[in-house]
Amino acid sequence: MHNLPPDAATWRRLNPEAAGWDVGAYLAADLYALWAGEAHPARPQKAAKAARYAALRDRLERQRARHQTEAPATD
């Protein structure tokens, strides 16, 4: 995935919060942060990605709990 261009559909699907951000945009945002002393307000946050993965994990755990069945008792 790291080799995909930012305008690739797969890259945009896996990184919706960073849609439209290419290497130049990230570098410009980093320069803004350096000069302004604060993060660029439009720069995608890693927390958004972590929150997305946490929500996905929660959804998968609930799905697993729904699909688990107890093993039949053997006498």
Summary of the structure (lengths in Angstrom):
residues: 75
radius of gyration: 20.0
end to end distance: 51.7
largest distance: 73.6
contacts: 130
relative contact order: 0.09
helix: 60%
strand: 0%
